[in-house]
């Protein structure tokens, strides 16, 4: 069984003292160190990064990592917008299925805060369809349309979105690696300025720098000797029309539904078996859609149930969501996010989550590219 | 055994009437048609593209393909500079090893001729190390340094490079899909203006648009029913320091040496078993280095042997190189090149290569990223 034996995450935030390549190097070398292995024991590396090309003219980053490590092993770079990290992990899992007795490293990284507002807005919009870009739609603009559809269809107010931000900031305040470690109130969310109606500033995840890496192996000796180990039960990827106009419905992300169904089938688990989930809350609306699309809650009921704070640490409901603080409070360096989600589950399932520790045997990570054109759902379990 | 059952290539050249996404769509839909299957029989798609982000702000292209095909299957995008196509193919092969009874499509594409000279020079330099970029080194500049090292060390003149271009233009003239279908002479190469000494204009591959796709399967029924099929014996990827300063030697690309050794070991073949090779001749020097690094010729002797034209169609030597015209004459839409090389072997091994047909049971493709930071070597055989 493919098993994660270490995780390292840099702090997420405005890390002006580090370059993109610094962040990758730190996450890679620390994850190897934490796994208590030599770099020569790594057989292949899988990298998720979205914006290295557009923001700093750095492509071919596999060879950058080869230079950093002085290794000649395969290094693969994946790009699927904000799902780049999840995609890299999903393919790494396939690599291990094809190759017995191997060990891989999966790293996600992004360096966003050096770019000006125009450059980062344009870079983020590269995740959208060309016609959407020509129409002037920004990344928040696309999710604003999804939010408007949802609120109107199920008769909710903007306050129903705000609870996601409040909960995730509460969690982020308990995570030392989070970008924002400050609790907020519904009133503060409601009073924050509009970014793309109905989404306000405090409905949006921030622009962030950061990197995260895991070491994953199917080598029995390494698994046996691992200090902290978590099993990969399934990881599935699905796609959808990049443009919203190509979708049947706008109150659901079909790629999430498909990836989740496949992941639960492969893991042979039920929705109720999951105790910890890291969901892709790039905007508050996205967590509500994810709760329904994954099947934790029924379609249309998330707006109500989020107001009960039943997925908050300490609620006792049995399912806690985004203990890391989510993208909203922990930060969203896009290529790193998919790995940070998996890493948060690893920390939780191995009782290393400190002030935000919750109980649970199984965890689920959900990583989305763009406005839902790609989704990756991963289920991990205690060994 | 993983088997290629179809191939489609757009013409390579200045295709102003098509966008990047048009080229992808054409190659994908035609390859599916040629395989005589329905699109619903495709389980996953692997895309190689380098410059979609930097040249046209298009990332997340997996979801673009999902929209074009109206499918929800996994679509993975790989980027390793000019080895993006080879990397996509190499991972697709791993996917099939992990998953029995599956069929995948691998597509490579690039749209380069819409960009201005400055933009394309910068985009190509994204394949180099950041310090090399800061030093002002262009892509031809890096290969110019490799060429200078080789000519000086083994006491050759610039004419020893020119024969590569003459041979590959001779081949390209016989390939209807090639960008340049015109034979050239050594004198013409020698009289062409310097781009980056000692490399002259006719030592360099062109800026190109194009796409290429293969359908590969391990489904026994599809293999049995295929009109034209070729077996994948091995495909291996290795890396090296992205920057030349990080290399031990500059008269060899170590990533090629490692990938080739692994590919021959996996295929259980000797160098002499290969009758057809598509090598990564982005510049004339690159084909000479590849002939030696793969082990067809001894280190230092390529400069002499190329002058005998023993790898030209009709020479009778038993090994013909770059029957497609290579990158030099067939064109080099960078993300498509790795797939076009594999496709050319497919056409040759299934006797569909028309005016450029040569005999042979086994073929080798060699795809390089940047100045050698990534190399992919693939060996195919007749079924």
Interface residues (C-beta under 8 A of the other chain):
Chain A: X21 X50 X51 X53 X54 X56 X57 X58 X59 X60 X62 X63 X64 X65 X66 X67 X70 X71 X72 X73 X74 X75 X76 X77 X78 X79 X80 X81 X87 X90 X91 X94 X95 X97 X98 X99 X122 X123 X125 X126 X127 X128 X129 X130 X133 X237 X238 X239 X240 X241 X242 X243 X246 X254 X255 X258 X369 X370 X373 X374
Chain B: X21 X50 X51 X53 X54 X56 X57 X58 X59 X60 X62 X63 X64 X65 X66 X67 X70 X71 X72 X73 X74 X75 X76 X77 X78 X79 X80 X81 X87 X90 X91 X94 X95 X97 X98 X99 X122 X123 X125 X126 X127 X128 X129 X130 X133 X237 X238 X239 X240 X241 X242 X243 X246 X254 X255 X258 X369 X370 X373 X374
